[in-house]
């Protein structure tokens, strides 16, 4: 007979939440993997002695962890998801009939806690991975990715300047206890220079005139810059773009990943208008500190050419950190037609004219260069004067003051070409899949809060979630290599004994008595 089921609600139910969740459920195993009780001590300083009780700190971090595990970016949707899942309710210790915290409580609590609490949680999970043998510290691959800020490009407005800037600066300096290092007048001039560069090659009329079109839509300049515009919605967000992608407001996420089992050993965020090379010191120091706390020494650093700069190479050289990092694209190991004499610090052209070191100058951006210049007398009668000098009277060459460090890196990469090529592959297969997983599956694509501190918390939580998932899935493998080595040795011993026995047999049978016996038997058979 065909059955038919209908729901008949009851007034009372006798059911336990633990009976509804299987023993092998993911969140049950997750709850057994890590003890969150240390968070009570870490967050105690953020609360007073009076007033209503807040959300349980452990519950807050568990709810956030569920959001990252399920790639949920909205706090509203996160609370809705947690409320509908029985296993999540058991994980956060909320019974079936209990009402979960309001979504705004999650947002306010996230802003309340400092970055050090999130960093402590990240280090806790990292220490678990180290204990399980998932981190060796030999190589750390470094890379970065843009993280979309919680602000729209339509919110950009032009930075304001004062018309009476000079008077304002004088009044400020007179009425203050301290002297302003850079006057408002200098800021205004700098702003106009930035504006001029940002609006360069812009179609006429784009930066002036009405702010809206005939339909009332806002007209935003085609060329915007962080020097001329900012977002009042999130002032820490920066306009940035990558080839083939739209220009938008972003943050910079920096990662360091151990190449043994792809565990994240360092994570932080930074302003998106920085270059990778400007962020290298921060992420390396952070990774070094995390490894030292687990009694692991930092080995090699693997990075792409974006992290290459004079300052970055100087930092690595001063700290004696071994790095495999190709020089940036504009670097040239040699100058065509010129030979450098390191001992006398001078260049010599193909015609034998010397270009000695003259001085050290600075560019408009603050970069320092060593200037090498020839004399007019020697270049006056040179047959290559027209092609070499042009309208000048002497030849001038400029080298960055960090050129010896670039040459040192180039020499290392050239002498160890095979190893350097292998390190490029190791870096790409180590850190790039991790970044892809974080962005596409662990909620690091966009920040749902605002400010650089909140962005740093976001990156730390996503990285901690990634490490925690790997920790739960990782199985400590038995040392099969030793068994294989022993079996190989036993096989070699067996083959050796077999060969020796065969040779002994041949020698024994080759004696004269056995030869005569063999021949006699052969004659009798015939």
Buried (B, 14 or more C-beta within 10 A) or exposed (E): EEEEEEEEEEEEEEEEBEEEBEEEBEBBEBBEEBEBEEBEEBBEEEEEEEEEEBBBBBBBBBBBBBBBBBEBBEBEEBBBBBEEBEBBBBBBEBEEEEEBBEBEBBBEBBEBBBBEBBBBBBBBBBBBBBEBEBBBBEBBBBBBBBBBBBBEBEBBEBBEBEEEBEEBBBEEEEEEEEEEEEBBBEBBEEBEEBBEEBBEEEEEEEBEEEEEEEEEEEEBBEBBBBBBBBBEBBEBBBBBEEEEEEEBBBBBBBBBBBBBBBBBBBBBBBBBBBBBBBBBBBBBBBBBEBBEEBEBEBBBBBBBEBBBBBBBBBBBBEEEBEBBBBBBEEBEEEBEEBEBEEEEEBBBBEBEBBBBBEEEEEEEEEBEBBBBBBBEEBBEEBEBBEEBBEEEEBBEBEBBEBBBBBBEBBEBBEEEEEEBEEBBEBBBEBBBEBBEBBBEBBBBBBBBBBBBBBBBBBBBBBBBBBBBBBBBEBEEEEEEEEEEEEEEEEEEEEEEEEEEEEEEEEEEEEEEEEEEEEEEEEEEEE
